[in-house]
Amino acid sequence: MQQLELVFGFLYDSHSLQKKIAKQIKEFCIKLELAFTYENSK
C-alpha cells in the first residue's frame, strides 16, 4: 500500500498538486513512469 501511495499519491489531491513546484511534479512523474516501465521497454 505504501508503494501505491509513493507512486500515485500526488494524483489523489489536485489542490496539493497545484501548490507543488515543477521540479517536484517532474520527480513524481518519473516515479510514475518507472512504475509502468517493464525492464527496458521504454
Backbone bond lengths (Angstrom), bond angles and torsions (degrees), N, CA, C in turn:
res aa  C-N    CA-C-N  psi(-1)  N-CA   C-N-CA  omega(-1)  CA-C   N-CA-C  phi
1 M - - - 1.444 - - 1.527 110.95 -
2 Q 1.320 117.21 -38.64 1.461 119.95 178.93 1.520 111.16 -64.57
3 Q 1.329 116.60 -33.51 1.466 120.58 178.21 1.525 109.72 -63.56
4 L 1.327 117.06 -42.10 1.470 120.53 177.40 1.523 110.95 -61.36
5 E 1.314 116.22 -43.54 1.467 120.73 178.76 1.523 110.49 -62.61
6 L 1.318 116.60 -39.77 1.460 121.27 -179.94 1.525 111.41 -63.35
7 V 1.319 116.98 -40.63 1.463 121.61 -176.23 1.524 112.02 -84.66
8 F 1.333 117.10 -45.43 1.462 120.83 -172.15 1.525 114.21 -106.02
9 G 1.305 117.66 -5.37 1.461 121.26 -174.12 1.515 114.77 -53.99
10 F 1.316 117.19 -37.45 1.461 119.67 -178.12 1.526 112.28 -67.77
11 L 1.323 117.90 -18.42 1.464 121.20 -179.98 1.528 112.49 -83.10
12 Y 1.320 118.05 -17.11 1.459 121.82 -175.16 1.519 113.21 -72.24
13 D 1.309 117.75 -28.39 1.464 121.33 -173.43 1.525 109.99 -126.77
14 S 1.318 116.80 95.52 1.467 120.44 -176.44 1.525 112.00 -66.89
15 H 1.333 118.06 -29.88 1.466 120.10 178.23 1.528 110.29 -66.65
16 S 1.300 116.06 -40.85 1.459 121.28 176.92 1.525 110.46 -65.81
17 L 1.321 116.46 -38.78 1.458 121.69 -179.33 1.527 111.15 -62.17
18 Q 1.315 117.41 -37.45 1.459 121.50 -179.69 1.525 112.00 -64.62
19 K 1.322 116.86 -25.95 1.463 121.20 -178.00 1.530 112.93 -87.19
20 K 1.321 116.52 -10.27 1.466 120.44 -178.78 1.526 110.25 -77.21
21 I 1.319 115.00 153.00 1.459 119.37 177.01 1.529 109.42 -87.85
22 A 1.318 116.06 162.10 1.466 121.65 -175.48 1.525 112.11 -55.55
23 K 1.323 117.96 -38.14 1.466 121.24 -179.11 1.529 110.69 -62.46
24 Q 1.324 116.91 -42.84 1.460 120.81 179.38 1.524 110.89 -64.87
25 I 1.322 116.54 -42.47 1.461 120.66 -179.76 1.520 110.25 -63.82
26 K 1.329 116.96 -40.26 1.465 120.41 178.24 1.527 110.50 -62.38
27 E 1.333 117.52 -41.51 1.467 121.14 178.41 1.526 110.70 -61.50
28 F 1.334 117.11 -41.96 1.461 120.82 177.51 1.523 110.86 -62.60
29 C 1.327 116.68 -41.78 1.466 121.01 -179.01 1.526 111.64 -66.58
30 I 1.321 116.81 -35.74 1.467 120.41 177.05 1.528 109.85 -64.47
31 K 1.333 117.09 -43.18 1.471 120.44 177.14 1.523 110.44 -61.51
32 L 1.327 116.43 -40.47 1.457 120.85 179.37 1.521 110.67 -64.74
33 E 1.325 116.80 -42.81 1.464 120.98 177.90 1.526 110.93 -61.18
34 L 1.320 116.79 -44.20 1.464 120.61 179.84 1.526 111.63 -63.22
35 A 1.321 116.55 -35.06 1.463 120.34 179.40 1.520 111.43 -65.69
36 F 1.333 116.99 -30.16 1.461 121.02 -178.16 1.521 113.33 -99.49
37 T 1.318 117.55 2.01 1.458 121.35 179.91 1.525 109.28 -94.24
38 Y 1.316 115.69 129.89 1.457 121.03 178.18 1.517 108.27 -105.52
39 E 1.307 116.64 115.88 1.461 124.36 -178.22 1.530 110.35 48.19
40 N 1.317 118.81 -115.65 1.469 121.20 -176.71 1.523 112.59 -104.22
41 S 1.299 118.19 23.37 1.470 120.94 -174.89 1.527 111.97 -91.71
42 K 1.304 116.21 68.06 1.462 120.60 177.54 1.483 110.22 -91.51
